[in-house]
Amino acid sequence: VALAPEIPGIDPIIEYFLSQGIVLAAAHSDNNYQQATAAYDKGITVATHTGNVMTGLHHRDVGGLGAAILHPNVECEVICDSRHICNEMLTLYFRMKDTDRFMMISDCSDLSGAPVGHYEGLHSDLAVNVTPEGFLLTDTGRLLGSGQPVLYGIGNLVEKVGVPMETVLKMACLNPAKKY
């Protein structure tokens, strides 16, 4: 179950899920480093979409992203398509935290494989534009997901980031299997 751990009154919910053996993830959160670390210390063990829709690195508070990277008990789900997280940041991630603690995911949506174009009525009030690269953008240019599967991220890490195939395959297959 994914949740934003900084929401007031969420501690009993966290405790309940953990008592039932449910794996918890911090997701789409506006927490700072202290809040995120406290949540990880309570038993949240996954960072969802690490680096996306979470407080980023800042020199006075490394935020939820810094807490996810620094905490020894946290596995980080990461979208490796170079659009959600730029390749330089992916390089930083893998230098700061052992790649055994990363799980490759995609943000592949229901529009995966759809032709380039403008789509309406699929996501509440938002129109979605599929780019030639397979990314989904709102009319304002905000990233809304991807049509790219994990295989695309595997190719990106190997070909553009320089991560060895053996390491990438562990992040895409073994690490998630061990966690879930």
N, C-alpha and C positions, 0 to 999 in steps of 0.2 A: 504494500500500500504506500502510495506517495502522498506526502503532505507538506505543508509549510510549517516548520516547527516553531516559528516565532508567534504564531497566532495565540492570543491570550486564552488560557483555559485548556490548551491542547494536551497538557501533561497526562491527565487521566486516560485520554484516548491512546496516547503513545504506550502507556503502561498496559492498557487492556490488550492492544494488538500484540505487544511483545509477550504478554502472558499466554497468548494463544499460539505462539510460535510463528507469528507472521513477520516476514522480513519487511522492514520499513525503510523508506527512502525520503530524503529531503528533496523537494521538487518545487520549481517555480516560486522561489522564496526570496524575500527581501531581508533576510536576516543578516546581521553583522557577524564578524568572526566569533565573538563571545557567545552569541546566541546559537550559532551553528555548532560550535565546539561543545556546548552544553548538551545540545540535542544528540550529537554523536556519542558523547559520554553516557547518555541515558540508554543508548542501544540502537539508534538509527545507524544503519551500516551501508547505505547506498546513497550516492549523490546522483540524482536523475539529470540527464542532459547537462552534465558538468560544463559550466561556463555559459549556459544559455538560460535566460530569465532567472538569473541569480546575481547577487551582488558580486562585483568583480574585484580584481586586485587594485588596491590603492595603497599608497605609501604610509597612510596613518591607520588604516583598517583593511586587512587583506580580505575581508568579507567572507561570504559563504564559499566562494571559490577557493580562497586561501585555506579555509578550514577543511574543505574536502580534500585538497591536495596534501595538507600537512597531517591530518589525523591518521594514525596508523591502523585504525579499524574500519576504514571506509573504502569501499570499492566505488570507483567512479565510472558511471556510464558516460560514454563520449561518442558524439557524432563526428565522424572523421571525413566529411565530404568537402572540406576546405571552405565552405560557405557559412556553416553554423559556427565553426571555430577555424580561424585562419591557421595555415600550416605552421607559421612561426609560433603561435600559441600552443599548438599540439606538440611541437618540439620542446617547448618549456615544460609542459605537463610531464612528458616522458623523461625529462631530465630531473624533475623534482620528485617524482613518485615512481616507484618500481612498476613496470608495465604489467606485472602480475596482478596489480590492483586496478587495472582498467578493463572495462567490458565494452566492446564496440557495439553500438546500436545504430539504427538509422532513424530518421524522422520521416520515413516513407509513409505516405498517406494514401487515401482512397483514389487520388489522382495519379498514382504511379503508372507510368506508361501512357498517360493521356497526351494527345498531340499538343503542341504549342498552341496557346490560345487563352481566351478570356472565358471564365466559367462563373455562373451566378447560381445562387440557390442551394449550394452544397454546404456552406459553412455559415449558418445563421444569416446575418445581414451583410457578410463580407463577400465581395467578388474576389475571385482567385485568378491570378495570371500564371500560367505555366510557361517558364522561360525555355529557351532552346537547350539549356543545360539541365533541365528537369527540376528546377527549383520552383517553389510556389511563393508568390508575392502578392500582397494586397495591392490595391490601386495606388496606395501611397508609397509602395516599395518595401514595406515591412515584410520580413521573412515569415512565412506562415507554414513552412514545412518543406518537404522534399518529395520528389518522385524517385529519388535514388536509393537503391537497396544497400545493404551492408557491403556487398561485393564492390560497389563503387568506392566506398571508404577504404576497403582493402587495397584497391589499386592506387588510390591517392597516397596512402601511407607508404606503400612500397616504392612507387614511382616518383613521388614528389617530395616526400618527407625523409625518405631514406631509411625507413624502419625495415629490418630484415623480415622476410616472409614468415619465418618460424615464429617470430615475436607477434606479428600481426595476427596470424592464425590462432595463437593462444588467446589474444584479446577478443577475437571474434567468436571463438568456439569453446575453448577449454575454460577460460575464466568465468563466463556466464553459466556454464554447466556446473561448475563447482559451487557457485553462489546460489543458484536457484534449483 
